[in-house]
Each structure stands twice: as structure tokens, then as C-alpha cells.
Amino acid sequence: MKGDHEGDPTGLIYEAYRIEGITGPDCRTIFFDWAMGVPAGRDQRALVESLIAHYAPDHPDHPMTEVLREGLETPPPRRRGARRTRTD
């Protein structure tokens, strides 16, 4: 595991907190990438809550903390299934 949290195995959120001068839009892009990588069937809301509990106490004013909190208010992106082809 690259990050320091089981909900962030690739370390995207972990690294965002370490980028000096990172902006809100940068964090939104990173969050979107993270959300798209969450395996189907995992509870994204619970993962976001867990990430907030893990990072926010040490980084209350960080743009990623704000984005994670916004992620609780906004439905996560949904994956689209494989394209179906008509067979008739």
C-alpha cells in the first residue's frame, strides 16, 4: 500500500496533503481520480468519512480537507457499466 490509509491504497489523497501550494481545483481533480478508483461495492461515503477522520485533525485548513468534506455533500461519481450491444 502506497498511502498511509487503507481507503487510499494508491496514495492519491496521502500525496495531495504533502504537495505544498496545492489548490482546491487540484484537490478536486485528485479526489475525482481517487473516487473513480474505488472498487465497485465499496462504500465511498464511509471511506471519505474515514479519510476525513484520519487527515483533518492535522490539516483542518488544507484544501483537500475541504474537498473531502464537499465529497460528503455531493454524490460520488458513478461508474458506467460496459457498453451493451444490441443482438436483435
N, C-alpha and C positions, 0 to 999 in steps of 0.2 A: 504494500500500500504506500503510495507516494505522499499523501497528506497525513494529517495527524488526527483525522476523524473518520470513523467507519462510513459515514454518509458522503464522504468526499474522497473516494479511493484514488482518483486521478490527481488530486491535489489542486484542482482549479480554484476552489474557494480559499484554501490554505495560501496559495501563491498570491491571490488578489490582496490579501491582508498584508503581504510583505512588499508590495510594489509601492514605492514612495511616489507620491503625487498622483495616484490613480484617481480617476474622476467617476462620478455617478454613471455616466453613459458607458464607460469602460466596464464598470462593475455589472451593469445590466447585461452587457454582451457576455461576460463571463458567466453570470447567473443563467442566462438562456442556454449557453453551451452545457453547463452543469445539468440543468433540468432535462435537456434532451438526452443526456447520457444516463439518467436514472433508469434502471431496468424496469420493464413493464411489471406491474404488480406491486411495486414498492410504493409506499405511502409518501409522496413528495412533501405533503404538508408536515408530516411528522419529522421527516428529515430536515426540513427547513427550520422547524422549531428546535430541533436538536442542535443544528449549526448555530442558531442564534444563542442558545444557552451556552454553547462552547466558546464562541468568539466574542459576543457582545460585551461581556463583563470587562474584558481587557481592551476593547476597541469600541466604546459606546458611540463615538462621533465619526467612525470610519464610514465612507460611502458604501462599502459592502454591507455593513450592518443595516444601513437604511434600505438598501436593495433587498436584503433578506426579509426585513420586516414588510416591505411592499409586496414581496412574494407571498406572504400570508394573506394579503388582501386581494390579490389578483389570482384568478385561476391559473394553474400552471399550463404551459403549452401542451397540447395533446399530440401524440404521435398519430400519424395516419397509417392505416394498415397497408398491406401490399395491394397494389392495384389489381382489381378483378377484371378479367376479360370475359366478354360475352361468348358463350359457346353455342348460341342457337342459330 
